[in-house]
């Protein structure tokens, strides 16, 4: 059985590849974030400063998956 992902929000700082971004978590930790498959297929592009929803595995807190834009709340 796999462990569930950790859900967080983060801020993107720069695009470093076609689907890779530098981002920070709310606690200030920097991570490398990549687009999820659905976002890659839709050719989503995010700008620096965008707030996004992220998923992290409990085993690696340096890599995150971007699952969408963060909700305004």
C-alpha positions as a Markdown table, in Angstrom:
| # | Residue | x | y | z |
|---|---|---|---|---|
| 1 | Unk | 0.0 | 0.0 | 0.0 |
| 2 | Unk | 1.4 | 3.4 | -0.9 |
| 3 | Unk | 1.5 | 6.3 | 1.4 |
| 4 | Unk | -0.9 | 9.2 | 0.5 |
| 5 | Unk | 0.8 | 12.4 | -0.9 |
| 6 | Unk | 1.3 | 15.5 | 1.2 |
| 7 | Unk | -0.8 | 18.4 | -0.1 |
| 8 | Unk | 0.6 | 21.9 | 0.1 |
| 9 | Unk | 0.5 | 25.2 | -1.6 |
| 10 | Unk | 3.5 | 27.0 | -2.9 |
| 11 | Unk | 4.8 | 29.9 | -4.9 |
| 12 | Unk | 6.6 | 29.6 | -8.2 |
| 13 | Unk | 9.7 | 31.7 | -8.7 |
| 14 | Unk | 11.1 | 30.8 | -12.2 |
| 15 | Unk | 10.7 | 28.3 | -15.0 |
| 16 | Unk | 13.8 | 26.1 | -15.4 |
| 17 | Unk | 12.6 | 23.8 | -18.1 |
| 18 | Unk | 9.5 | 23.0 | -20.2 |
| 19 | Unk | 7.7 | 21.5 | -17.2 |
| 20 | Unk | 10.0 | 22.4 | -14.3 |
| 21 | Unk | 9.8 | 25.3 | -11.9 |
| 22 | Unk | 11.6 | 26.5 | -8.8 |
| 23 | Unk | 9.1 | 27.0 | -6.0 |
| 24 | Unk | 8.9 | 27.5 | -2.3 |
| 25 | Unk | 6.6 | 26.0 | 0.3 |
| 26 | Unk | 4.9 | 28.2 | 2.9 |
| 27 | Unk | 7.6 | 27.5 | 5.4 |
| 28 | Unk | 10.2 | 28.8 | 3.0 |
| 29 | Unk | 11.7 | 25.5 | 1.9 |
| 30 | Unk | 12.7 | 25.6 | -1.8 |
| 31 | Unk | 11.6 | 22.7 | -4.0 |
| 32 | Unk | 11.7 | 21.7 | -7.7 |
| 33 | Unk | 8.2 | 21.4 | -9.0 |
| 34 | Unk | 7.0 | 19.7 | -12.1 |
| 35 | Unk | 3.7 | 19.8 | -13.9 |
| 36 | Unk | 1.3 | 16.8 | -13.4 |
| 37 | Unk | 0.5 | 14.8 | -16.5 |
| 38 | Unk | -2.9 | 16.5 | -17.1 |
| 39 | Unk | -1.3 | 19.9 | -16.9 |
| 40 | Unk | 1.5 | 18.8 | -19.2 |
| 41 | Unk | -1.1 | 17.5 | -21.7 |
| 42 | Unk | -3.0 | 20.8 | -21.6 |
| 43 | Unk | 0.2 | 22.7 | -22.1 |
| 44 | Unk | -0.4 | 24.8 | -19.0 |
| 45 | Unk | 2.1 | 27.6 | -18.4 |
| 46 | Unk | 2.5 | 29.4 | -15.0 |
| 47 | Unk | 4.2 | 32.8 | -14.4 |
| 48 | Unk | 6.6 | 33.7 | -11.6 |
| 49 | Unk | 4.7 | 34.6 | -8.5 |
| 50 | Unk | 1.8 | 32.1 | -9.2 |
| 51 | Unk | 0.4 | 30.3 | -6.2 |
| 52 | Unk | -0.1 | 26.6 | -7.0 |
| 53 | Unk | -1.3 | 23.4 | -5.3 |
| 54 | Unk | 1.5 | 20.9 | -4.8 |
| 55 | Unk | 1.8 | 17.2 | -3.9 |
| 56 | Unk | 4.9 | 15.8 | -2.2 |
| 57 | Unk | 5.7 | 12.3 | -1.3 |
| 58 | Unk | 6.5 | 11.5 | 2.3 |
| 59 | Unk | 9.9 | 10.2 | 1.1 |
| 60 | Unk | 11.3 | 13.2 | -0.8 |
| 61 | Unk | 10.6 | 16.8 | 0.2 |
| 62 | Unk | 12.8 | 18.3 | -2.5 |
| 63 | Unk | 10.5 | 17.4 | -5.5 |
| 64 | Unk | 6.8 | 18.4 | -5.8 |
| 65 | Unk | 4.1 | 17.9 | -8.4 |
| 66 | Unk | 2.0 | 20.9 | -9.5 |
| 67 | Unk | -1.6 | 19.8 | -9.6 |
| 68 | Unk | -3.2 | 23.2 | -10.4 |
| 69 | Unk | -3.6 | 26.8 | -9.5 |
| 70 | Unk | -4.2 | 27.5 | -5.8 |
| 71 | Unk | -7.7 | 28.5 | -4.9 |
| 72 | Unk | -8.2 | 32.1 | -3.8 |
| 73 | Unk | -9.2 | 31.8 | -0.1 |
